[in-house]
């Protein structure tokens, strides 16, 4: 019988490294897609607030 314990450990390590790399790419603070999505949401929200408050008359 083959001992596959060492192979399993290496596979798990590679899986963890791949997941960490995906998180680093997605959460890139300079140009990641998560940052762009958050900025778009914030800009849209502030624009809607500005539109609503500009319609308020005293």
PDB file with SEQRES, HELIX, SHEET and CRYST1 records, atoms N, CA, C and O in Angstrom:
SEQRES   1 A   58  UNK UNK UNK UNK UNK UNK UNK UNK UNK UNK UNK UNK UNK          
SEQRES   2 A   58  UNK UNK UNK UNK UNK UNK UNK UNK UNK UNK UNK UNK UNK          
SEQRES   3 A   58  UNK UNK UNK UNK UNK UNK UNK UNK UNK UNK UNK UNK UNK          
SEQRES   4 A   58  UNK UNK UNK UNK UNK UNK UNK UNK UNK UNK UNK UNK UNK          
SEQRES   5 A   58  UNK UNK UNK UNK UNK UNK                                      
HELIX    1 AA1 UNK A    5  UNK A   26  1                                  22    
HELIX    2 AA2 UNK A   33  UNK A   54  1                                  22    
CRYST1    1.000    1.000    1.000  90.00  90.00  90.00 P 1           1          
ATOM      1  N   UNK A   1       0.824  -1.192   0.000  1.00  0.00           N  
ATOM      2  CA  UNK A   1       0.000   0.000   0.000  1.00  0.00           C  
ATOM      3  C   UNK A   1       0.868   1.255   0.000  1.00  0.00           C  
ATOM      4  O   UNK A   1       1.939   1.303   0.605  1.00  0.00           O  
ATOM      5  N   UNK A   2       0.377   2.240  -0.684  1.00  0.00           N  
ATOM      6  CA  UNK A   2       1.086   3.513  -0.720  1.00  0.00           C  
ATOM      7  C   UNK A   2       0.695   4.361   0.477  1.00  0.00           C  
ATOM      8  O   UNK A   2      -0.446   4.338   0.938  1.00  0.00           O  
ATOM      9  N   UNK A   3       1.664   5.100   0.959  1.00  0.00           N  
ATOM     10  CA  UNK A   3       1.383   6.053   2.036  1.00  0.00           C  
ATOM     11  C   UNK A   3       1.043   7.394   1.393  1.00  0.00           C  
ATOM     12  O   UNK A   3       1.915   8.060   0.834  1.00  0.00           O  
ATOM     13  N   UNK A   4      -0.220   7.784   1.474  1.00  0.00           N  
ATOM     14  CA  UNK A   4      -0.647   9.029   0.827  1.00  0.00           C  
ATOM     15  C   UNK A   4      -0.782  10.178   1.818  1.00  0.00           C  
ATOM     16  O   UNK A   4      -1.265  11.250   1.453  1.00  0.00           O  
ATOM     17  N   UNK A   5      -0.368   9.975   3.053  1.00  0.00           N  
ATOM     18  CA  UNK A   5      -0.486  11.018   4.054  1.00  0.00           C  
ATOM     19  C   UNK A   5       0.328  12.261   3.663  1.00  0.00           C  
ATOM     20  O   UNK A   5      -0.161  13.384   3.790  1.00  0.00           O  
ATOM     21  N   UNK A   6       1.536  12.069   3.201  1.00  0.00           N  
ATOM     22  CA  UNK A   6       2.379  13.193   2.782  1.00  0.00           C  
ATOM     23  C   UNK A   6       1.780  13.931   1.590  1.00  0.00           C  
ATOM     24  O   UNK A   6       1.842  15.159   1.519  1.00  0.00           O  
ATOM     25  N   UNK A   7       1.207  13.190   0.668  1.00  0.00           N  
ATOM     26  CA  UNK A   7       0.576  13.810  -0.491  1.00  0.00           C  
ATOM     27  C   UNK A   7      -0.636  14.638  -0.062  1.00  0.00           C  
ATOM     28  O   UNK A   7      -0.845  15.730  -0.590  1.00  0.00           O  
ATOM     29  N   UNK A   8      -1.433  14.147   0.875  1.00  0.00           N  
ATOM     30  CA  UNK A   8      -2.597  14.873   1.356  1.00  0.00           C  
ATOM     31  C   UNK A   8      -2.197  16.176   2.035  1.00  0.00           C  
ATOM     32  O   UNK A   8      -2.856  17.199   1.850  1.00  0.00           O  
ATOM     33  N   UNK A   9      -1.134  16.148   2.811  1.00  0.00           N  
ATOM     34  CA  UNK A   9      -0.669  17.358   3.487  1.00  0.00           C  
ATOM     35  C   UNK A   9      -0.252  18.403   2.462  1.00  0.00           C  
ATOM     36  O   UNK A   9      -0.586  19.579   2.607  1.00  0.00           O  
ATOM     37  N   UNK A  10       0.465  17.994   1.441  1.00  0.00           N  
ATOM     38  CA  UNK A  10       0.898  18.920   0.398  1.00  0.00           C  
ATOM     39  C   UNK A  10      -0.308  19.483  -0.346  1.00  0.00           C  
ATOM     40  O   UNK A  10      -0.336  20.670  -0.672  1.00  0.00           O  
ATOM     41  N   UNK A  11      -1.296  18.647  -0.616  1.00  0.00           N  
ATOM     42  CA  UNK A  11      -2.501  19.133  -1.298  1.00  0.00           C  
ATOM     43  C   UNK A  11      -3.235  20.164  -0.454  1.00  0.00           C  
ATOM     44  O   UNK A  11      -3.705  21.171  -0.984  1.00  0.00           O  
ATOM     45  N   UNK A  12      -3.341  19.931   0.846  1.00  0.00           N  
ATOM     46  CA  UNK A  12      -3.997  20.899   1.725  1.00  0.00           C  
ATOM     47  C   UNK A  12      -3.221  22.215   1.796  1.00  0.00           C  
ATOM     48  O   UNK A  12      -3.816  23.292   1.804  1.00  0.00           O  
ATOM     49  N   UNK A  13      -1.913  22.121   1.846  1.00  0.00           N  
ATOM     50  CA  UNK A  13      -1.089  23.333   1.870  1.00  0.00           C  
ATOM     51  C   UNK A  13      -1.278  24.122   0.584  1.00  0.00           C  
ATOM     52  O   UNK A  13      -1.418  25.344   0.628  1.00  0.00           O  
ATOM     53  N   UNK A  14      -1.284  23.451  -0.554  1.00  0.00           N  
ATOM     54  CA  UNK A  14      -1.500  24.138  -1.829  1.00  0.00           C  
ATOM     55  C   UNK A  14      -2.892  24.765  -1.892  1.00  0.00           C  
ATOM     56  O   UNK A  14      -3.053  25.861  -2.429  1.00  0.00           O  
ATOM     57  N   UNK A  15      -3.883  24.086  -1.356  1.00  0.00           N  
ATOM     58  CA  UNK A  15      -5.238  24.629  -1.327  1.00  0.00           C  
ATOM     59  C   UNK A  15      -5.305  25.889  -0.483  1.00  0.00           C  
ATOM     60  O   UNK A  15      -5.933  26.867  -0.887  1.00  0.00           O  
ATOM     61  N   UNK A  16      -4.676  25.884   0.672  1.00  0.00           N  
ATOM     62  CA  UNK A  16      -4.657  27.064   1.543  1.00  0.00           C  
ATOM     63  C   UNK A  16      -3.934  28.213   0.859  1.00  0.00           C  
ATOM     64  O   UNK A  16      -4.396  29.352   0.924  1.00  0.00           O  
ATOM     65  N   UNK A  17      -2.831  27.946   0.218  1.00  0.00           N  
ATOM     66  CA  UNK A  17      -2.086  28.990  -0.493  1.00  0.00           C  
ATOM     67  C   UNK A  17      -2.930  29.575  -1.624  1.00  0.00           C  
ATOM     68  O   UNK A  17      -2.927  30.788  -1.836  1.00  0.00           O  
ATOM     69  N   UNK A  18      -3.649  28.725  -2.349  1.00  0.00           N  
ATOM     70  CA  UNK A  18      -4.500  29.207  -3.444  1.00  0.00           C  
ATOM     71  C   UNK A  18      -5.618  30.096  -2.909  1.00  0.00           C  
ATOM     72  O   UNK A  18      -5.928  31.126  -3.508  1.00  0.00           O  
ATOM     73  N   UNK A  19      -6.222  29.713  -1.796  1.00  0.00           N  
ATOM     74  CA  UNK A  19      -7.293  30.529  -1.206  1.00  0.00           C  
ATOM     75  C   UNK A  19      -6.745  31.870  -0.742  1.00  0.00           C  
ATOM     76  O   UNK A  19      -7.391  32.898  -0.944  1.00  0.00           O  
ATOM     77  N   UNK A  20      -5.577  31.880  -0.129  1.00  0.00           N  
ATOM     78  CA  UNK A  20      -4.962  33.134   0.317  1.00  0.00           C  
ATOM     79  C   UNK A  20      -4.662  34.033  -0.876  1.00  0.00           C  
ATOM     80  O   UNK A  20      -4.879  35.243  -0.804  1.00  0.00           O  
ATOM     81  N   UNK A  21      -4.169  33.467  -1.966  1.00  0.00           N  
ATOM     82  CA  UNK A  21      -3.885  34.268  -3.162  1.00  0.00           C  
ATOM     83  C   UNK A  21      -5.156  34.871  -3.748  1.00  0.00           C  
ATOM     84  O   UNK A  21      -5.150  36.022  -4.184  1.00  0.00           O  
ATOM     85  N   UNK A  22      -6.241  34.108  -3.764  1.00  0.00           N  
ATOM     86  CA  UNK A  22      -7.510  34.634  -4.273  1.00  0.00           C  
ATOM     87  C   UNK A  22      -7.964  35.810  -3.407  1.00  0.00           C  
ATOM     88  O   UNK A  22      -8.386  36.838  -3.935  1.00  0.00           O  
ATOM     89  N   UNK A  23      -7.880  35.666  -2.087  1.00  0.00           N  
ATOM     90  CA  UNK A  23      -8.266  36.766  -1.202  1.00  0.00           C  
ATOM     91  C   UNK A  23      -7.390  37.990  -1.428  1.00  0.00           C  
ATOM     92  O   UNK A  23      -7.888  39.116  -1.424  1.00  0.00           O  
ATOM     93  N   UNK A  24      -6.093  37.786  -1.625  1.00  0.00           N  
ATOM     94  CA  UNK A  24      -5.201  38.919  -1.853  1.00  0.00           C  
ATOM     95  C   UNK A  24      -5.543  39.650  -3.146  1.00  0.00           C  
ATOM     96  O   UNK A  24      -5.478  40.878  -3.201  1.00  0.00           O  
ATOM     97  N   UNK A  25      -5.903  38.907  -4.178  1.00  0.00           N  
ATOM     98  CA  UNK A  25      -6.264  39.532  -5.447  1.00  0.00           C  
ATOM     99  C   UNK A  25      -7.579  40.291  -5.313  1.00  0.00           C  
ATOM    100  O   UNK A  25      -7.696  41.415  -5.802  1.00  0.00           O  
ATOM    101  N   UNK A  26      -8.557  39.695  -4.664  1.00  0.00           N  
ATOM    102  CA  UNK A  26      -9.866  40.332  -4.538  1.00  0.00           C  
ATOM    103  C   UNK A  26      -9.836  41.532  -3.600  1.00  0.00           C  
ATOM    104  O   UNK A  26     -10.545  42.512  -3.830  1.00  0.00           O  
ATOM    105  N   UNK A  27      -9.041  41.470  -2.567  1.00  0.00           N  
ATOM    106  CA  UNK A  27      -9.019  42.534  -1.569  1.00  0.00           C  
ATOM    107  C   UNK A  27      -7.858  43.502  -1.766  1.00  0.00           C  
ATOM    108  O   UNK A  27      -7.483  44.222  -0.841  1.00  0.00           O  
ATOM    109  N   UNK A  28      -7.299  43.519  -2.948  1.00  0.00           N  
ATOM    110  CA  UNK A  28      -6.194  44.429  -3.254  1.00  0.00           C  
ATOM    111  C   UNK A  28      -6.625  45.865  -2.979  1.00  0.00           C  
ATOM    112  O   UNK A  28      -7.564  46.348  -3.611  1.00  0.00           O  
ATOM    113  N   UNK A  29      -5.963  46.564  -2.048  1.00  0.00           N  
ATOM    114  CA  UNK A  29      -6.417  47.906  -1.694  1.00  0.00           C  
ATOM    115  C   UNK A  29      -6.210  48.948  -2.792  1.00  0.00           C  
ATOM    116  O   UNK A  29      -6.856  49.995  -2.752  1.00  0.00           O  
ATOM    117  N   UNK A  30      -5.351  48.709  -3.752  1.00  0.00           N  
ATOM    118  CA  UNK A  30      -5.126  49.698  -4.804  1.00  0.00           C  
ATOM    119  C   UNK A  30      -6.150  49.593  -5.927  1.00  0.00           C  
ATOM    120  O   UNK A  30      -6.717  50.604  -6.343  1.00  0.00           O  
ATOM    121  N   UNK A  31      -6.393  48.383  -6.421  1.00  0.00           N  
ATOM    122  CA  UNK A  31      -7.236  48.274  -7.612  1.00  0.00           C  
ATOM    123  C   UNK A  31      -8.079  47.004  -7.638  1.00  0.00           C  
ATOM    124  O   UNK A  31      -8.471  46.549  -8.712  1.00  0.00           O  
ATOM    125  N   UNK A  32      -8.358  46.439  -6.496  1.00  0.00           N  
ATOM    126  CA  UNK A  32      -9.126  45.199  -6.473  1.00  0.00           C  
ATOM    127  C   UNK A  32     -10.593  45.424  -6.798  1.00  0.00           C  
ATOM    128  O   UNK A  32     -11.103  46.533  -6.641  1.00  0.00           O  
ATOM    129  N   UNK A  33     -11.271  44.380  -7.248  1.00  0.00           N  
ATOM    130  CA  UNK A  33     -12.687  44.514  -7.599  1.00  0.00           C  
ATOM    131  C   UNK A  33     -13.574  44.851  -6.402  1.00  0.00           C  
ATOM    132  O   UNK A  33     -14.605  45.502  -6.564  1.00  0.00           O  
ATOM    133  N   UNK A  34     -13.183  44.414  -5.199  1.00  0.00           N  
ATOM    134  CA  UNK A  34     -13.970  44.740  -4.014  1.00  0.00           C  
ATOM    135  C   UNK A  34     -13.906  46.236  -3.741  1.00  0.00           C  
ATOM    136  O   UNK A  34     -14.917  46.853  -3.403  1.00  0.00           O  
ATOM    137  N   UNK A  35     -12.723  46.820  -3.888  1.00  0.00           N  
ATOM    138  CA  UNK A  35     -12.575  48.264  -3.672  1.00  0.00           C  
ATOM    139  C   UNK A  35     -13.412  49.042  -4.684  1.00  0.00           C  
ATOM    140  O   UNK A  35     -14.089  50.005  -4.322  1.00  0.00           O  
ATOM    141  N   UNK A  36     -13.368  48.634  -5.930  1.00  0.00           N  
ATOM    142  CA  UNK A  36     -14.147  49.322  -6.963  1.00  0.00           C  
ATOM    143  C   UNK A  36     -15.636  49.227  -6.681  1.00  0.00           C  
ATOM    144  O   UNK A  36     -16.370  50.198  -6.863  1.00  0.00           O  
ATOM    145  N   UNK A  37     -16.080  48.068  -6.239  1.00  0.00           N  
ATOM    146  CA  UNK A  37     -17.495  47.880  -5.929  1.00  0.00           C  
ATOM    147  C   UNK A  37     -17.923  48.748  -4.754  1.00  0.00           C  
ATOM    148  O   UNK A  37     -18.988  49.363  -4.797  1.00  0.00           O  
ATOM    149  N   UNK A  38     -17.117  48.804  -3.720  1.00  0.00           N  
ATOM    150  CA  UNK A  38     -17.435  49.626  -2.550  1.00  0.00           C  
ATOM    151  C   UNK A  38     -17.441  51.101  -2.926  1.00  0.00           C  
ATOM    152  O   UNK A  38     -18.327  51.840  -2.499  1.00  0.00           O  
ATOM    153  N   UNK A  39     -16.468  51.541  -3.719  1.00  0.00           N  
ATOM    154  CA  UNK A  39     -16.430  52.942  -4.146  1.00  0.00           C  
ATOM    155  C   UNK A  39     -17.660  53.296  -4.982  1.00  0.00           C  
ATOM    156  O   UNK A  39     -18.242  54.366  -4.804  1.00  0.00           O  
ATOM    157  N   UNK A  40     -18.051  52.420  -5.878  1.00  0.00           N  
ATOM    158  CA  UNK A  40     -19.239  52.667  -6.703  1.00  0.00           C  
ATOM    159  C   UNK A  40     -20.482  52.778  -5.833  1.00  0.00           C  
ATOM    160  O   UNK A  40     -21.313  53.661  -6.045  1.00  0.00           O  
ATOM    161  N   UNK A  41     -20.614  51.891  -4.858  1.00  0.00           N  
ATOM    162  CA  UNK A  41     -21.772  51.926  -3.960  1.00  0.00           C  
ATOM    163  C   UNK A  41     -21.780  53.210  -3.143  1.00  0.00           C  
ATOM    164  O   UNK A  41     -22.825  53.843  -2.995  1.00  0.00           O  
ATOM    165  N   UNK A  42     -20.631  53.601  -2.613  1.00  0.00           N  
ATOM    166  CA  UNK A  42     -20.562  54.827  -1.817  1.00  0.00           C  
ATOM    167  C   UNK A  42     -20.869  56.057  -2.664  1.00  0.00           C  
ATOM    168  O   UNK A  42     -21.601  56.944  -2.224  1.00  0.00           O  
ATOM    169  N   UNK A  43     -20.324  56.120  -3.859  1.00  0.00           N  
ATOM    170  CA  UNK A  43     -20.583  57.260  -4.734  1.00  0.00           C  
ATOM    171  C   UNK A  43     -22.054  57.347  -5.112  1.00  0.00           C  
ATOM    172  O   UNK A  43     -22.622  58.438  -5.147  1.00  0.00           O  
ATOM    173  N   UNK A  44     -22.664  56.221  -5.391  1.00  0.00           N  
ATOM    174  CA  UNK A  44     -24.084  56.192  -5.741  1.00  0.00           C  
ATOM    175  C   UNK A  44     -24.937  56.654  -4.562  1.00  0.00           C  
ATOM    176  O   UNK A  44     -25.876  57.433  -4.730  1.00  0.00           O  
ATOM    177  N   UNK A  45     -24.609  56.176  -3.393  1.00  0.00           N  
ATOM    178  CA  UNK A  45     -25.371  56.540  -2.192  1.00  0.00           C  
ATOM    179  C   UNK A  45     -25.249  58.026  -1.893  1.00  0.00           C  
ATOM    180  O   UNK A  45     -26.249  58.685  -1.607  1.00  0.00           O  
ATOM    181  N   UNK A  46     -24.037  58.559  -1.957  1.00  0.00           N  
ATOM    182  CA  UNK A  46     -23.871  59.981  -1.668  1.00  0.00           C  
ATOM    183  C   UNK A  46     -24.544  60.843  -2.732  1.00  0.00           C  
ATOM    184  O   UNK A  46     -25.056  61.917  -2.414  1.00  0.00           O  
ATOM    185  N   UNK A  47     -24.553  60.404  -3.966  1.00  0.00           N  
ATOM    186  CA  UNK A  47     -25.239  61.150  -5.024  1.00  0.00           C  
ATOM    187  C   UNK A  47     -26.742  61.153  -4.788  1.00  0.00           C  
ATOM    188  O   UNK A  47     -27.397  62.178  -4.975  1.00  0.00           O  
ATOM    189  N   UNK A  48     -27.291  60.018  -4.381  1.00  0.00           N  
ATOM    190  CA  UNK A  48     -28.722  59.953  -4.083  1.00  0.00           C  
ATOM    191  C   UNK A  48     -29.071  60.840  -2.894  1.00  0.00           C  
ATOM    192  O   UNK A  48     -30.105  61.508  -2.907  1.00  0.00           O  
ATOM    193  N   UNK A  49     -28.224  60.856  -1.864  1.00  0.00           N  
ATOM    194  CA  UNK A  49     -28.463  61.736  -0.717  1.00  0.00           C  
ATOM    195  C   UNK A  49     -28.409  63.202  -1.135  1.00  0.00           C  
ATOM    196  O   UNK A  49     -29.221  64.006  -0.676  1.00  0.00           O  
ATOM    197  N   UNK A  50     -27.474  63.552  -1.988  1.00  0.00           N  
ATOM    198  CA  UNK A  50     -27.375  64.934  -2.465  1.00  0.00           C  
ATOM    199  C   UNK A  50     -28.615  65.315  -3.272  1.00  0.00           C  
ATOM    200  O   UNK A  50     -29.116  66.431  -3.139  1.00  0.00           O  
ATOM    201  N   UNK A  51     -29.106  64.418  -4.092  1.00  0.00           N  
ATOM    202  CA  UNK A  51     -30.331  64.683  -4.866  1.00  0.00           C  
ATOM    203  C   UNK A  51     -31.536  64.881  -3.966  1.00  0.00           C  
ATOM    204  O   UNK A  51     -32.342  65.784  -4.194  1.00  0.00           O  
ATOM    205  N   UNK A  52     -31.664  64.051  -2.952  1.00  0.00           N  
ATOM    206  CA  UNK A  52     -32.806  64.146  -2.047  1.00  0.00           C  
ATOM    207  C   UNK A  52     -32.735  65.440  -1.234  1.00  0.00           C  
ATOM    208  O   UNK A  52     -33.740  66.137  -1.092  1.00  0.00           O  
ATOM    209  N   UNK A  53     -31.570  65.760  -0.707  1.00  0.00           N  
ATOM    210  CA  UNK A  53     -31.454  66.961   0.122  1.00  0.00           C  
ATOM    211  C   UNK A  53     -31.566  68.235  -0.696  1.00  0.00           C  
ATOM    212  O   UNK A  53     -31.939  69.274  -0.151  1.00  0.00           O  
ATOM    213  N   UNK A  54     -31.262  68.193  -1.963  1.00  0.00           N  
ATOM    214  CA  UNK A  54     -31.400  69.402  -2.769  1.00  0.00           C  
ATOM    215  C   UNK A  54     -32.883  69.744  -3.027  1.00  0.00           C  
ATOM    216  O   UNK A  54     -33.209  70.882  -3.363  1.00  0.00           O  
ATOM    217  N   UNK A  55     -33.761  68.764  -2.868  1.00  0.00           N  
ATOM    218  CA  UNK A  55     -35.197  68.977  -3.060  1.00  0.00           C  
ATOM    219  C   UNK A  55     -35.898  69.501  -1.810  1.00  0.00           C  
ATOM    220  O   UNK A  55     -37.063  69.894  -1.868  1.00  0.00           O  
ATOM    221  N   UNK A  56     -35.190  69.507  -0.678  1.00  0.00           N  
ATOM    222  CA  UNK A  56     -35.787  69.976   0.581  1.00  0.00           C  
ATOM    223  C   UNK A  56     -35.801  71.503   0.572  1.00  0.00           C  
ATOM    224  O   UNK A  56     -34.776  72.143   0.335  1.00  0.00           O  
ATOM    225  N   UNK A  57     -36.981  72.080   0.835  1.00  0.00           N  
ATOM    226  CA  UNK A  57     -37.143  73.539   0.896  1.00  0.00           C  
ATOM    227  C   UNK A  57     -37.590  73.921   2.296  1.00  0.00           C  
ATOM    228  O   UNK A  57     -38.419  73.239   2.900  1.00  0.00           O  
ATOM    229  N   UNK A  58     -37.044  75.000   2.804  1.00  0.00           N  
ATOM    230  CA  UNK A  58     -37.453  75.502   4.121  1.00  0.00           C  
ATOM    231  C   UNK A  58     -38.363  76.695   3.958  1.00  0.00           C  
ATOM    232  O   UNK A  58     -38.818  77.265   4.950  1.00  0.00           O  
TER     233      UNK A  58                                                      
END                                                                             
